[in-house]
Amino acid sequence: MTRVLVNKPQPLEARFAQERDRVQAAFGKRLREFRVEKQLTLEMLAERADLHANYVGAVERGERNLSLYNIWRLAQGLGLATDELLQDLPARKGKR
């Protein structure tokens, strides 16, 4: 068993990285759908959420693993409850 050092980030195993990427892509797609539905540009949503437009774009493309706080900020910027953004994320494969 390898020893894990506290406070030192460990790289994700490939299977976990793939799972993370799948969830991030699904979240980004849902975020974009809500933004387009509400006829907001990236810049408008970013301003409402007090985030940078480049960051919001990266989230929509599934490139960012965002914090709960930023999920909450994006939901508020869209005028949604936070759980609405988290609905319909893919189910976890394998472990049940």
Secondary structure, 3 states (H helix, E strand, C coil): CCCCCCCCCCCCCHHHHHHHHHHHHHHHHHHHHHHHHCCCCHHHHHHHHCCCHHHHHHHHCCCCCCCHHHHHHHHHHHCCCHHHHHCCCCCCCCCC
